[in-house]
């Protein structure tokens, strides 16, 4: 640390929320290095000069997708290779802070720890053992099994070691933090930093028809509760009361669920981020019935387009909006609760309009990703100043 400026490393093989974090650190005047798995040309322009890249595995995954080959085993190799590469890269650096996506920071983090610096394990989902138990139960509920590559023992063990050894763990929601505390992690080492949204990219656009449209955005998968959504809207679609659009790829594990409900929804496929605002703006409500997540980014994206949200607590929704104001928080695994709230919005258009306006106000109060960046930077400074009292640290955050 020099003149108040920190040397910060942000590490992630793919975008997630980590590229937004790196952008915020740069905008806040910090000396920032992004360790990324993307090729340099695919990074946002402002990050290219700050990036060190290891892109060979992502390029291989892209090739597998074009050839429609199974890519999951390659994905696990990507994480292992990136983790080893990151350790070598950090060995040659002089960072004050390393904020690394979980599963890739162990080697580099130990170097940081041995130097007396700060290493944060950044986890976008629940504790990995909670995630494993939840998905095992849900896959059984939908008569299939969790693919073996989802929880490779080596990667699970690496994550558990990171949770134990890192200076701290960063998570996006109180729901996520609770899963760590319930697993015996000390509460004071788990730091909640809710995500933001890119307001330059996500803005309301004109709705081109009067159809009451439900939208789902994300991978159509068991983890995101796609089966419960399809159950919820089936009678409403049959009665021509609503239309359902699903934006995103279909996960192999949920294909039997999706295929059985092919007449219930319009599948819009995977769309570029630059086009998502238009899709959100054609909707009356976003529904995200996830059974396990951290803080789903699509919620704030939809709200930034003036779309209220129906979501479960398991999406981190309660850290983003207030039940009954900008949308509704419904129990996980309940198609009936989802249908009830959709029907309420159908029958109360003025309430839906008020929720739309409230959603816009709420998201704009976040000022894009700025609050997220400021909160993370305050956390870094507090962890680099162990002499601060707990009260002072709490005030920083």
N, C-alpha and C positions, 0 to 999 in steps of 0.2 A: 504494500500500500504506500502511495506517495502522493502528497498534495491532495489527499482525499479521493484520488482516483484509484479504483481497484483494477487489478488484472484478472479478468473473469473468463473462464472457459465454459462454454455450453456445448454439451456433447449429446448427439443423437444420430443414429443411422438414417432415420427418416424424419419427416416434418413434425408430426404430432403438433404439440404446442411449443416445442423447443425453439423452432426458428423464430417464432414471435418473441420469445424470451430474449433471444440474442439481439433481435432488432431493438427491443426496448433498452437493453443495456447500452447499446451504441448510442441511442437517442438521448440517454441519460448521461452521456459523456464518459462512459467507462471504457477502459482498454479491453476490448472484447475479441475473443477468438471463438469461432464456431467450428467444432469438429463434427463433420457431417458425412453421411454416407451417400449423399447426392453428388452427381457430377457438378462441377463448378458452374457450368453453363445453365443448369436448371435452378440455381439459387436466385433469390431476389437480388437485384442489382446492388443494393446497399450492403449485402452480406458477402458478395464475392471476394472483395479485398480482405475481408476479415476471416475467411474460411480456410481450413485445411480439410481436404476431402479424401475419402476412401470409398470409391464408387463401384468397384468391380462387381460386388455381389448384387447391388441393386440393378445394375445393368443386366446381369445374368437372370435375375428374377423377371425383369421386363421381357427378356427374350423368351423365357418359359411361358409367360402369359400370352405372348403373341402366338406361340406354338400350341397353346392350350394344354400345357403340361402341368402336372402337379408341382407347386412351388414351395410347399410348406417346409420340406426338409432343407431346401436351399436357404429359407428364411432363418432357420436356426443356425446354419453355418455363418450367415451374415452377422448375426449377433456375436458369435464366438470370435470371428475374425476381427470385427470392429473393436471388440473389447481388448484384444491383444494389441492391435494397432494403436488404440488410444493410449494404452500404457506406455508404448514406446514414444508416442508424440508428447505426452505429458512429461516424460523423463527429461526431455530437452527444453522444457518450458520453465517459466518463472511465475506461475499463476498464484494469485492469492486465494482464489475460489474456483472449484470445479463443480459445476452443476450438471450431473450426467443422468440421462435416462436410465431407469432401473434395468439391470441385466447387462450393462456394458461398462460399468464404472469401477469394477472391483480392482483390477490391476492398477489403473491410474489413480484410483482413490487411495489405495494403500500408499502410493508414493506421496500423495498430498498429505496424508495423515502423518507419515514419518517426517515430513518437513515442517509439521506444526501448522499446516494450512487447513482450509475448510473444504470438505468434500460433502456434497449433498447428493443423496439418492432421490431422483425425481420420479415419482410413481403416479401415473395417470389413472390407475384403476385401484380396486381394493387390494388388500394384502393378498399375495399370490396364493396362499393356502385357502383363504376365503373364496377367492375366484375359482380355484380348482373344485372346491366342495360345491359351490353354487352351480357351476356349469355341469358337473357330473350329475347332480340332482335334476337339473332342467333337461339335459339331454335324455336322461332316462324317462322323464315325464313325456317327452315327445318321441319316445321309442327309437332312440338311436344312442350312440356312444360318442364320448368326446374323442376327437382324433388324437392319437398318441403324441403327435408332434406339438400339440398345444402346451403340454406340460412335461417337456423333456427333463428327466431328473437332474441332469447337470445344470440346466438353466434355473430350475426351481431352487436348487441348492445355492447357486451363485446369488440369486436375489435375496435369499434368506441371510447369507453372509453379509451382503450389502446393508440390509436392514440393521444388522447387529453392529457393523463396524463403521458406518458412515457417521460424520459429525451430526447429521440430521436427515430427516426424510421430508420431502415436500410433496404434499397431496393437494388436490383441488377442491375438496369439500369436506364438511363435517362428517357426512356419511362414510366417506373413505377413511378418515382418521379413526373413526370408531372401530373399524375392522382391524386396524393395527393395535389399538389399545386393548381390544378384546383378545388379541394374540400375545399379549404380554410386553408389547413395546411401550417404553415410558412415554406418557403423554407429552411431556415437555420437549421431546426430541422429534415430534411429528408436527409439522408446521403447515397450516391451511392457507393456500394462496389461490383463490378462485381465478379462473381464466377470464379473458376479455373477448372482444370481437373486433374485427377490422371494419370500422364504420365507413371507410372509403370504398370497400368492396360490397358491403351488405347494406342496402338502402331499399325503401319501398319503391315498387314500380306499379304502374296501373294494372289493375285486375281486369282481364279481358272478357269476362263473362260473369253471370250472376250465380253460377253453380256453387252450392255449399261443398267445398272440397277439403277433404282431410289429406294431409301430406305426411309421409314418413321419409326421412332422409338418413342414409347410412346403409351399412351392409345389412341385407335381409338375412338375419341370423337368429339363432336361438338365444344368444346372449342379449340381443336387443329386443327380445320379446315379440318377434314378428308374428308368432302364432296367436298370441293374445289379441293383437291388433286385428288380425284377419277374422278371428272369432267375433270380435266386438262389432265390426262394421258390416259383417255379412248380411244380417237382416235389414240394415239401413240401406245398403246398396240394392238389395233385392226389391225393396219398396221404393227405389229411385229417390230416396231422400238425400243421399250424399254420393259423392264420387271419392275414390281413394287413389292417390298417386303415390307410388313408391319410387324413390330416387336412390339408386345405388346398385351395386352388384349383389348377386345371390350367393351366399355361402353354401358349400356342398352339403354341410350337415343339415341345412334347412330346406334343401331343394324339394324334398317330398312334401313338406308343409306348403311351400309356395306353389308347387305344381297342382296340389289338390284344391287350391283356392284361385286358380288362374282367372276365373270369371269375376272375382271380387274386386280386383284392382287393375290399374293401368301401370305397367312397369316402364318407367322412363329411363332405366339403366343408369350407368355411372355418368355423371355430368362434371365438366370442369368447374372449379370454384368460381370462375368469372361469370358463369351462367346461373349459379344457384339462386341469386337474388330474384330472377324472373320466376323461377319455379316456386320459391317461397311465396312470392307476391300473388300467385294464382290460387293460393290456399286460404281457407277460412280458419284453419287451426292445424298446428303441428302436433302429432301424437308420437311420443317416444316412450314405449312401455318396457324399457330395459330391465333386466333382472340383475345385472351387474355392470357397473361402469364407474367412472370417477366424477367427471363433470362434462357431459356431452356437449361439444362445441356447437352442434346444430341448433341447440335450444336458443342460445344468444343470437345466432345468425338469423333464425326465423323471427325472433323478437325485433331485431334491427330492421326487419322488413315489415313491421307492423302486424305480425302474426302471433296471436296468443298460443300458449303451449299447454298440452296435457301430458304429464310425465309422472313417473314413479319417483319416490325418494332415492331409489337406487341409481338414478341418473345424476345425482347431485343437485337436483332442481331446487331444493330448499335453500341452497346457497346463492341461487340466481334470482328467484322471484318468490312472491308471496302467494300462497294458495288463496284463490278467490279474487285476486287483484289483476295479475298479468296472465293468469291461467289457472290450472288446477293441478294439484298433486294428488295422485290416486295410488292405492295400494299396488304393489307389484303382483304379477300373476293373476290379475282380475280383469277379465274381458268385460264383465258386467259393469264394473266401475268406469271403465273407459267409455262404454256405450252410454251410460247414464249422463256423463259429462258432455259428450258430443250432442246428445239429444237436448240437454239443457241449453247449449249454445244455439242449436237449431231453433228452439222455441223462444229464445230471448235474444233477438238480433241486436238490441240496443246494449245489452250487457256485453255481447261479443265485441261490439264497436268500442265500448269503454275499455275493455281489456286490451284491445289492439293499441289504443292510444297510451294506455299505461305501460304496455310492453316497450313501446318506443321510448317513453320517458325513462324507464328503468335502465335500458341498455345504454342510452345516451349519457346517463349519469356515470357509467363506468369509464367514459372517455376513451373508448377503444380498448387498447391493451395497456394504457398508461398506468392505471391503478395496479394492475398485475405486476408490471415492471417495478414500480416504486415499492410495492410490498416486498418483492423478492430482494431488491437492493437493500432495503432496511434490514431484512433478515441476514443478508451476507455481512453487513456492517456489525450487527449485534453479535454474530458468531465469531467475528474477528476481534471482538473486544470483550473477552471473558470477564473482565473486571466490572462490567456493567451490572448493576443490580437487576433482579428479575423484574422489578417495577419499571426500570428504565427500558429494558428490552421490550416489555409489553407496550410501552408508550410508542416505541419505534414502529411496532407492528399494528 
